[in-house]
Each structure stands twice: as structure tokens, then as C-alpha cells.
Amino acid sequence: MPRKPKNPRLLLGLLVLCGVGLLTLADYARAVTPKIDKIEPYVGNQVLIHFDAEANYNYVLQYTETFTNGVPGGTWTNLFVADKSIFFQHYIVNDTKARKQRFYRLVVFP
């Protein structure tokens, strides 16, 4: 079981090595969790995918059509890339329903 630090302020000065670069623990604690808010049918053979984007983060909406052992997988393809903005954004991305199945994920990074 991990021990609690005696001085929590000391942790704020430590650095966490992230895949993209160095972040302070305070930055790491503020990191956002990507979430697709809604997928809704649209005109004809289309769907609309809604998600919110926090300021100063890049988002990539990806899809796969592979489902193996109860888990989406295989090759993930970028459907939409939202570059970081200084403002909060709400995105609505249009996609096709022409395929039998499609699974989505939202990836976020600084």
C-alpha cells in the first residue's frame, strides 16, 4: 500500500515524465478525461458525434470497425483532429452509418 507523503506541497515540485514531455503534478492533476457526449442519428446514412474540448489540449476522434474478443481494436483511424485552442470548444463531427459497425474513441494530449 502506498504511503501518504508527509509534506504534500513537496509533491507539487516534483516532475512527472509524460509521453509528450514534462508536467508538474499540479498540471497532471488538472489533466482532462476525454468523453464523447453523444452519438445521434442524422439525415440519411449519417451520425453526429458530440464532444467537448478543454482549452489548451489537442483532441483526436478515432474509429475502428474491428471487434475482437469483446473489445474494439485493430487499426484506429483518425476521423477528426481538433488542435488546441485557448478557449473551451464543443465539437459536432459528422460520420457515415454506411458500415455495419463502427466504434469510436476520443484521445486527448497537451
N, C-alpha and C positions, 0 to 999 in steps of 0.2 A: 504494500500500500504506500503511495507516495506521501512524503512528509509535507506538511504545510510550512512555507517559508516563515522564518521569524521576522523578517522585515519585508513586507510586500512591496514597499517602494523600491527596494533593490531590484526587483524583477523588472520594473519599468526601464531600467538602464541596460538590461541585457538585450542582446540581439538574437533574433530567430532567423536562421538561414532558410529562405524560401526558394522555391524553384526559379523564381524570377529575379530575386535579389534579396537584400537585407531589409527587414522590417523590425521596428521596435515592437515589444509585446503589446504596447498600447495600440499600435496600428493593427496588429494581428487580431486583437480583441474586437476591433471595430469592423473587421472583415465581414462582408455580406455573404449571405447564403442565397444562391440563385434559386429562383422559383418561377415556374410557369403558372400564371394566374388562371388562365382559362384557355380551352381549345373549343371553338364553336363552329358549327356548320355555317357555310356561307353560300353564296349564289352558285348554282350548278355543282360542279365537282371540286369544290374548294372548301378549305377551313381557314379560320383566323386564329392565330396563336398570340395570346396577350402575355406580356411580362413587363415588370418594372425594372429600371436600371438606376442604381445609385450613382451619384456623381463620382467622378474620378476612377471609374472601373470600366474595363472592356468586357463586353459580353459576346458570346458566340452561341447561336441557336443551331443545334445539330440534329440530324435524324439518322436512323438506321432502319432497314427493313428486315433485319435478321433477328430471330428469336430462338435462342438455343438453351435447352435445359431450364426453361422458365425465366431466362434473363435476356434482355436486349443486348446485343453485342455485334460482333463483326466490324465492318468498316463504318465509322461515323462520318457523315458528310456535312459540311457547313451549309446551312440554309440561309443564314443571315448573320452579319457581323456588325455589332454596334460599337464603334470606337468610343473611348472615354470622352465624357463631356463634363463641363464644370457644373452642370445642372442635373437634377433628377429628371428622368425621362420615362414615359410609358410608350412601349412599342407594340404595334399590332402587325404581325407578319402573316402574309397570305401564303398558303401552300395548297397543293393538289390533294384530292382524295382519290385519284385515279388508281393508286396502288391498293392492294388488298389490306396491307397493314403497314404502319409506319410508327416508330417510337421516337420521341423527342427528348433531348436533354439540353440544359442551359448551363454553359460554362462561363465562369467569371474569373478575371485576373486583373491585378493592378496595372 
